[in-house]
């Protein structure tokens, strides 16, 4: 058991991040125009759960909440193929469905960024949300190849 490095080189990982930035910013921008109040309230709950998980949760719990947050937000983009492509690339770049942050500071930064995204969504600031998502995705650390639990 233990961990193994996903079979992906750093060049490919960097290219995946670049494409993810393009796709996820497009999804976020489209979602900002379509998302409803109930979904914003649910995203607020997920952001709060993620904040709690950062302090006391397991890596698996943090990853599951993070995924649910982004899936719900992107589900309002109006394009199922875009959503499928985003998740295929996210999973390929990690080698698994589990997000492993490179440090506790990276996890804390992700938490802060989720709350900033919520402020942009509530303000219906599509361009601001897209910029936040671009920075959030681009902070994937190509110096640390993704790992996958066995």
MDAnalysis code that builds the backbone (N, CA, C; Angstrom):
import MDAnalysis as mda
import numpy as np

u = mda.Universe.empty(450, n_residues=150, atom_resindex=np.repeat(np.arange(150), 3), trajectory=True)
u.add_TopologyAttr("name", ["N", "CA", "C"] * 150)
u.add_TopologyAttr("resid", np.arange(1, 151))
u.add_TopologyAttr("resname", ["UNK", "UNK", "UNK", "UNK", "UNK", "UNK", "UNK", "UNK", "UNK", "UNK", "UNK", "UNK", "UNK", "UNK", "UNK", "UNK", "UNK", "UNK", "UNK", "UNK", "UNK", "UNK", "UNK", "UNK", "UNK", "UNK", "UNK", "UNK", "UNK", "UNK", "UNK", "UNK", "UNK", "UNK", "UNK", "UNK", "UNK", "UNK", "UNK", "UNK", "UNK", "UNK", "UNK", "UNK", "UNK", "UNK", "UNK", "UNK", "UNK", "UNK", "UNK", "UNK", "UNK", "UNK", "UNK", "UNK", "UNK", "UNK", "UNK", "UNK", "UNK", "UNK", "UNK", "UNK", "UNK", "UNK", "UNK", "UNK", "UNK", "UNK", "UNK", "UNK", "UNK", "UNK", "UNK", "UNK", "UNK", "UNK", "UNK", "UNK", "UNK", "UNK", "UNK", "UNK", "UNK", "UNK", "UNK", "UNK", "UNK", "UNK", "UNK", "UNK", "UNK", "UNK", "UNK", "UNK", "UNK", "UNK", "UNK", "UNK", "UNK", "UNK", "UNK", "UNK", "UNK", "UNK", "UNK", "UNK", "UNK", "UNK", "UNK", "UNK", "UNK", "UNK", "UNK", "UNK", "UNK", "UNK", "UNK", "UNK", "UNK", "UNK", "UNK", "UNK", "UNK", "UNK", "UNK", "UNK", "UNK", "UNK", "UNK", "UNK", "UNK", "UNK", "UNK", "UNK", "UNK", "UNK", "UNK", "UNK", "UNK", "UNK", "UNK", "UNK", "UNK", "UNK", "UNK", "UNK", "UNK", "UNK"])
u.atoms.positions = np.array([
    [0.850, -1.191, 0.000],
    [0.000, 0.000, 0.000],
    [0.881, 1.236, 0.000],
    [0.365, 2.364, 0.420],
    [1.151, 3.584, 0.384],
    [0.734, 4.451, -0.785],
    [1.700, 5.186, -1.337],
    [1.420, 6.105, -2.429],
    [2.323, 5.821, -3.604],
    [1.849, 6.171, -4.782],
    [2.697, 6.103, -5.964],
    [2.497, 7.403, -6.735],
    [3.524, 7.825, -7.438],
    [3.422, 9.035, -8.239],
    [2.605, 8.718, -9.483],
    [1.655, 9.579, -9.782],
    [0.839, 9.391, -10.979],
    [1.742, 9.453, -12.204],
    [1.403, 8.684, -13.217],
    [2.230, 8.618, -14.418],
    [1.929, 9.808, -15.323],
    [2.502, 10.934, -14.966],
    [2.327, 12.155, -15.731],
    [3.577, 12.996, -15.510],
    [4.137, 13.527, -16.595],
    [5.347, 14.333, -16.426],
    [4.963, 15.787, -16.132],
    [5.943, 16.552, -15.669],
    [5.668, 17.925, -15.253],
    [5.219, 18.810, -16.413],
    [5.737, 18.573, -17.603],
    [5.317, 19.359, -18.769],
    [3.830, 19.133, -19.041],
    [3.424, 17.874, -19.045],
    [2.013, 17.556, -19.279],
    [1.146, 18.127, -18.168],
    [1.612, 18.015, -16.925],
    [0.861, 18.559, -15.790],
    [0.658, 20.065, -15.965],
    [1.705, 20.776, -16.351],
    [1.593, 22.215, -16.584],
    [0.629, 22.541, -17.709],
    [0.647, 21.728, -18.755],
    [-0.274, 21.932, -19.878],
    [-1.720, 21.674, -19.455],
    [-1.920, 20.663, -18.628],
    [-3.267, 20.384, -18.110],
    [-3.760, 21.575, -17.297],
    [-2.899, 22.123, -16.436],
    [-3.298, 23.294, -15.647],
    [-3.678, 24.460, -16.556],
    [-2.908, 24.686, -17.614],
    [-3.199, 25.796, -18.530],
    [-4.568, 25.626, -19.193],
    [-4.884, 24.415, -19.620],
    [-6.185, 24.160, -20.244],
    [-7.299, 24.258, -19.204],
    [-7.030, 23.759, -18.006],
    [-8.035, 23.876, -16.938],
    [-8.363, 25.335, -16.654],
    [-7.362, 26.195, -16.636],
    [-7.623, 27.622, -16.411],
    [-8.607, 28.133, -17.460],
    [-8.365, 27.803, -18.723],
    [-9.259, 28.260, -19.797],
    [-10.683, 27.743, -19.600],
    [-10.796, 26.452, -19.349],
    [-12.122, 25.837, -19.251],
    [-12.861, 26.250, -17.981],
    [-12.156, 26.243, -16.859],
    [-12.826, 26.543, -15.592],
    [-13.202, 28.010, -15.480],
    [-12.417, 28.908, -16.076],
    [-12.823, 30.315, -16.067],
    [-14.059, 30.515, -16.944],
    [-14.122, 29.822, -18.076],
    [-15.309, 29.913, -18.935],
    [-16.541, 29.377, -18.205],
    [-16.386, 28.256, -17.520],
    [-17.510, 27.671, -16.780],
    [-17.961, 28.595, -15.654],
    [-17.009, 29.170, -14.934],
    [-17.347, 30.059, -13.820],
    [-18.057, 31.313, -14.321],
    [-17.538, 31.882, -15.395],
    [-18.146, 33.096, -15.945],
    [-19.585, 32.829, -16.393],
    [-19.804, 31.713, -17.058],
    [-21.158, 31.356, -17.490],
    [-22.055, 31.058, -16.292],
    [-21.513, 30.382, -15.300],
    [-22.298, 30.031, -14.114],
    [-22.741, 31.272, -13.347],
    [-21.901, 32.285, -13.301],
    [-22.244, 33.502, -12.555],
    [-23.532, 34.132, -13.073],
    [-23.787, 33.994, -14.356],
    [-24.996, 34.566, -14.951],
    [-26.223, 33.688, -14.740],
    [-26.022, 32.407, -14.468],
    [-27.143, 31.453, -14.424],
    [-27.481, 30.939, -13.027],
    [-26.562, 31.048, -12.100],
    [-26.742, 30.398, -10.802],
    [-27.908, 31.020, -10.039],
    [-28.631, 30.201, -9.296],
    [-29.777, 30.700, -8.546],
    [-29.431, 30.871, -7.063],
    [-30.336, 31.523, -6.348],
    [-30.103, 31.842, -4.938],
    [-29.939, 30.583, -4.090],
    [-30.695, 29.539, -4.396],
    [-30.584, 28.296, -3.618],
    [-29.201, 27.678, -3.781],
    [-28.672, 27.707, -4.988],
    [-27.334, 27.151, -5.219],
    [-26.270, 28.001, -4.541],
    [-26.445, 29.317, -4.551],
    [-25.492, 30.180, -3.850],
    [-25.502, 29.857, -2.361],
    [-26.684, 29.647, -1.799],
    [-26.775, 29.280, -0.379],
    [-26.086, 27.942, -0.121],
    [-26.274, 26.984, -1.006],
    [-25.622, 25.669, -0.853],
    [-24.108, 25.803, -0.994],
    [-23.642, 26.620, -1.919],
    [-22.200, 26.853, -2.060],
    [-21.629, 27.501, -0.802],
    [-22.390, 28.417, -0.203],
    [-21.961, 29.023, 1.064],
    [-21.780, 27.949, 2.134],
    [-22.732, 27.011, 2.194],
    [-22.629, 25.905, 3.156],
    [-21.393, 25.062, 2.879],
    [-21.160, 24.750, 1.612],
    [-19.981, 23.948, 1.259],
    [-18.690, 24.686, 1.598],
    [-18.654, 25.995, 1.357],
    [-17.460, 26.777, 1.708],
    [-17.228, 26.736, 3.216],
    [-18.293, 26.831, 3.998],
    [-18.164, 26.753, 5.460],
    [-17.709, 25.360, 5.894],
    [-18.248, 24.315, 5.268],
    [-17.823, 22.945, 5.585],
    [-16.354, 22.746, 5.236],
    [-15.924, 23.324, 4.113],
    [-14.523, 23.208, 3.724],
    [-13.644, 23.895, 4.762],
    [-14.057, 25.075, 5.221],
    [-13.291, 25.783, 6.259],
    [-13.135, 24.921, 7.500],
    [-14.204, 24.255, 7.907],
    [-14.135, 23.355, 9.070],
    [-13.224, 22.174, 8.788],
    [-13.335, 21.614, 7.589],
    [-12.513, 20.453, 7.231],
    [-11.032, 20.814, 7.158],
    [-10.725, 22.045, 6.792],
    [-9.328, 22.494, 6.772],
    [-8.732, 22.369, 8.170],
    [-9.533, 22.662, 9.180],
    [-9.051, 22.634, 10.563],
    [-9.064, 21.241, 11.172],
    [-10.106, 20.464, 10.883],
    [-10.261, 19.191, 11.601],
    [-10.540, 17.988, 10.713],
    [-10.696, 18.192, 9.425],
    [-11.080, 17.091, 8.548],
    [-9.906, 16.324, 7.981],
    [-10.231, 15.184, 7.415],
    [-9.222, 14.358, 6.741],
    [-8.972, 14.904, 5.337],
    [-7.887, 14.450, 4.716],
    [-7.603, 14.848, 3.331],
    [-8.748, 14.425, 2.412],
    [-9.289, 13.247, 2.656],
    [-10.394, 12.763, 1.828],
    [-11.607, 13.673, 1.982],
    [-11.943, 14.043, 3.211],
    [-13.082, 14.930, 3.447],
    [-12.854, 16.292, 2.784],
    [-11.661, 16.842, 2.935],
    [-11.341, 18.127, 2.305],
    [-11.526, 18.029, 0.795],
    [-11.006, 16.955, 0.214],
    [-11.082, 16.760, -1.227],
    [-12.527, 16.615, -1.699],
    [-13.323, 15.843, -0.973],
    [-14.720, 15.632, -1.361],
    [-15.517, 16.930, -1.316],
    [-15.290, 17.738, -0.280],
    [-16.014, 19.009, -0.171],
    [-15.561, 19.965, -1.268],
    [-14.256, 20.012, -1.518],
    [-13.720, 20.858, -2.585],
    [-14.353, 20.479, -3.927],
    [-14.401, 19.189, -4.199],
    [-14.983, 18.713, -5.462],
    [-16.461, 19.093, -5.542],
    [-17.208, 18.898, -4.470],
    [-18.631, 19.236, -4.461],
    [-18.840, 20.730, -4.708],
    [-17.990, 21.560, -4.113],
    [-18.075, 23.013, -4.292],
    [-17.920, 23.370, -5.769],
    [-16.849, 22.887, -6.375],
    [-16.590, 23.225, -7.773],
    [-17.612, 22.582, -8.710],
    [-18.029, 21.354, -8.429],
    [-19.039, 20.709, -9.280],
    [-20.350, 21.481, -9.261],
    [-20.770, 21.909, -8.082],
    [-22.027, 22.651, -8.001],
    [-21.913, 23.978, -8.748],
    [-20.836, 24.692, -8.537],
    [-20.675, 25.973, -9.228],
    [-20.679, 25.769, -10.745],
    [-19.887, 24.831, -11.229],
    [-19.778, 24.626, -12.675],
    [-21.042, 24.011, -13.270],
    [-21.874, 23.386, -12.445],
    [-23.103, 22.776, -12.966],
    [-24.058, 23.823, -13.531],
    [-23.818, 25.087, -13.210],
    [-24.669, 26.162, -13.720],
    [-24.100, 26.824, -14.979],
    [-23.053, 26.240, -15.558],
    [-22.444, 26.853, -16.752],
    [-23.296, 26.658, -17.996],
    [-24.207, 25.681, -17.977],
    [-25.079, 25.462, -19.121],
    [-24.486, 24.594, -20.215],
    [-23.377, 23.909, -19.917],
    [-22.717, 23.106, -20.948],
    [-22.182, 21.821, -20.317],
    [-22.893, 20.723, -20.526],
    [-22.517, 19.440, -19.921],
    [-21.166, 18.938, -20.426],
    [-20.857, 19.183, -21.690],
    [-19.571, 18.728, -22.239],
    [-18.423, 19.490, -21.583],
    [-18.612, 20.773, -21.361],
    [-17.594, 21.561, -20.663],
    [-17.358, 20.996, -19.266],
    [-18.426, 20.690, -18.556],
    [-18.286, 20.118, -17.212],
    [-17.541, 18.785, -17.253],
    [-17.931, 17.903, -18.155],
    [-17.275, 16.591, -18.261],
    [-15.791, 16.745, -18.570],
    [-15.465, 17.673, -19.449],
    [-14.074, 17.885, -19.841],
    [-13.262, 18.425, -18.671],
    [-13.837, 19.352, -17.923],
    [-13.149, 19.886, -16.739],
    [-12.795, 18.755, -15.789],
    [-13.759, 17.883, -15.495],
    [-13.503, 16.831, -14.493],
    [-12.558, 15.766, -15.020],
    [-12.620, 15.494, -16.307],
    [-11.654, 14.542, -16.878],
    [-10.235, 15.087, -16.745],
    [-10.053, 16.369, -17.022],
    [-8.720, 16.974, -16.902],
    [-8.276, 17.094, -15.452],
    [-9.188, 17.470, -14.559],
    [-8.825, 17.572, -13.137],
    [-8.350, 16.215, -12.630],
    [-9.090, 15.171, -12.963],
    [-8.723, 13.835, -12.485],
    [-7.446, 13.334, -13.153],
    [-7.268, 13.632, -14.425],
    [-6.038, 13.216, -15.112],
    [-4.820, 13.917, -14.512],
    [-4.945, 15.189, -14.227],
    [-3.832, 15.951, -13.673],
    [-3.416, 15.492, -12.295],
    [-4.359, 14.935, -11.559],
    [-4.069, 14.443, -10.212],
    [-3.706, 12.968, -10.205],
    [-4.161, 12.258, -11.207],
    [-3.987, 10.814, -11.208],
    [-5.071, 10.116, -10.412],
    [-5.995, 10.906, -9.820],
    [-7.095, 10.327, -9.052],
    [-8.143, 11.404, -8.821],
    [-9.227, 11.031, -8.156],
    [-10.279, 11.987, -7.815],
    [-9.946, 12.749, -6.539],
    [-8.850, 12.421, -5.884],
    [-8.517, 13.023, -4.592],
    [-7.534, 14.171, -4.782],
    [-7.874, 15.322, -4.234],
    [-6.968, 16.466, -4.242],
    [-6.028, 16.339, -3.058],
    [-4.739, 16.517, -3.310],
    [-3.753, 16.541, -2.230],
    [-3.049, 17.887, -2.327],
    [-3.281, 18.764, -1.347],
    [-2.647, 20.069, -1.352],
    [-1.179, 19.907, -0.987],
    [-0.318, 20.745, -1.584],
    [1.129, 20.608, -1.404],
    [1.589, 21.025, -0.015],
    [0.780, 21.802, 0.700],
    [1.141, 22.249, 2.048],
    [-0.125, 22.692, 2.773],
    [-0.003, 22.877, 4.078],
    [-1.150, 23.381, 4.832],
    [-1.470, 24.813, 4.395],
    [-0.448, 25.592, 4.079],
    [-0.684, 26.962, 3.594],
    [-1.462, 26.942, 2.280],
    [-1.163, 25.996, 1.400],
    [-1.909, 25.883, 0.140],
    [-3.376, 25.550, 0.415],
    [-3.619, 24.716, 1.396],
    [-4.983, 24.366, 1.793],
    [-5.705, 25.595, 2.349],
    [-5.029, 26.355, 3.205],
    [-5.616, 27.582, 3.756],
    [-5.898, 28.601, 2.651],
    [-4.994, 28.715, 1.688],
    [-5.181, 29.634, 0.566],
    [-6.409, 29.212, -0.250],
    [-6.555, 27.919, -0.477],
    [-7.711, 27.413, -1.205],
    [-9.003, 27.787, -0.483],
    [-8.987, 27.668, 0.830],
    [-10.149, 28.033, 1.637],
    [-10.486, 29.517, 1.462],
    [-9.488, 30.371, 1.568],
    [-9.721, 31.814, 1.393],
    [-10.268, 32.109, -0.003],
    [-9.731, 31.412, -0.993],
    [-10.166, 31.637, -2.370],
    [-11.617, 31.218, -2.579],
    [-12.050, 30.141, -1.926],
    [-13.457, 29.735, -2.038],
    [-14.373, 30.851, -1.531],
    [-14.001, 31.470, -0.415],
    [-14.833, 32.550, 0.133],
    [-14.812, 33.784, -0.773],
    [-13.682, 34.064, -1.401],
    [-13.616, 35.172, -2.361],
    [-14.502, 34.878, -3.576],
    [-14.518, 33.623, -4.021],
    [-15.390, 33.234, -5.133],
    [-16.850, 33.451, -4.757],
    [-17.191, 33.133, -3.521],
    [-18.567, 33.324, -3.072],
    [-18.953, 34.795, -3.117],
    [-18.052, 35.671, -2.695],
    [-18.345, 37.110, -2.737],
    [-18.588, 37.557, -4.179],
    [-17.784, 37.068, -5.108],
    [-17.966, 37.423, -6.520],
    [-19.287, 36.875, -7.058],
    [-19.629, 35.640, -6.698],
    [-20.903, 35.059, -7.143],
    [-22.084, 35.862, -6.617],
    [-22.046, 36.210, -5.346],
    [-23.150, 36.971, -4.750],
    [-23.301, 38.336, -5.409],
    [-22.187, 38.907, -5.849],
    [-22.214, 40.205, -6.527],
    [-22.524, 40.059, -8.017],
    [-22.665, 38.810, -8.492],
    [-22.871, 38.519, -9.918],
    [-21.744, 39.128, -10.761],
    [-20.543, 39.070, -10.190],
    [-19.350, 39.607, -10.847],
    [-18.674, 38.482, -11.628],
    [-19.143, 38.259, -12.853],
    [-18.640, 37.148, -13.667],
    [-17.154, 37.297, -13.966],
    [-16.716, 38.493, -14.319],
    [-15.296, 38.704, -14.636],
    [-14.435, 38.516, -13.392],
    [-14.902, 39.016, -12.265],
    [-14.161, 38.842, -11.012],
    [-14.078, 37.383, -10.615],
    [-15.185, 36.661, -10.771],
    [-15.192, 35.233, -10.460],
    [-14.232, 34.488, -11.375],
    [-14.253, 34.803, -12.660],
    [-13.356, 34.140, -13.611],
    [-11.895, 34.381, -13.231],
    [-11.559, 35.602, -12.834],
    [-10.180, 35.908, -12.432],
    [-9.789, 35.128, -11.182],
    [-10.699, 35.026, -10.227],
    [-10.423, 34.261, -9.006],
    [-10.227, 32.784, -9.318],
    [-11.080, 32.231, -10.173],
    [-10.959, 30.821, -10.546],
    [-9.647, 30.588, -11.288],
    [-9.277, 31.499, -12.181],
    [-8.011, 31.353, -12.915],
    [-6.837, 31.276, -11.944],
    [-6.804, 32.165, -10.970],
    [-5.716, 32.155, -9.988],
    [-5.769, 30.895, -9.134],
    [-6.958, 30.479, -8.765],
    [-7.159, 29.291, -7.926],
    [-6.628, 28.041, -8.626],
    [-6.972, 27.879, -9.890],
    [-6.541, 26.713, -10.658],
    [-5.044, 26.781, -10.949],
    [-4.565, 27.951, -11.317],
    [-3.159, 28.105, -11.709],
    [-2.199, 27.847, -10.558],
    [-2.695, 27.887, -9.335],
    [-1.821, 27.650, -8.187],
    [-1.511, 26.182, -7.979],
    [-2.012, 25.303, -8.872],
    [-1.564, 23.919, -8.829],
    [-0.048, 23.943, -8.884],
    [0.615, 23.129, -8.111],
    [2.065, 23.226, -7.929],
    [2.796, 22.244, -8.827],
    [3.242, 22.675, -10.047],
    [3.917, 21.735, -10.938],
    [5.256, 21.248, -10.408],
    [5.775, 21.875, -9.362],
    [7.014, 21.377, -8.750],
    [6.745, 20.135, -7.904],
    [5.482, 19.889, -7.594],
    [5.104, 18.732, -6.782],
    [4.160, 17.859, -7.583],
    [4.658, 16.825, -8.257],
    [3.764, 15.977, -9.043],
    [2.650, 15.411, -8.175],
    [1.479, 15.236, -8.738],
    [0.367, 14.682, -7.974],
    [0.664, 13.260, -7.523],
    [0.075, 12.888, -6.405],
    [0.219, 11.528, -5.902],
    [-1.149, 10.898, -5.795],
    [-1.159, 9.590, -5.820],
    [-2.409, 8.844, -5.792],
    [-2.291, 7.739, -4.755],
    [-3.272, 7.638, -3.839],
    [-3.220, 6.535, -2.880],
    [-3.360, 5.199, -3.596],
    [-2.647, 4.193, -3.147],
    [-2.792, 2.839, -3.704],
    [-4.079, 2.223, -3.218],
])
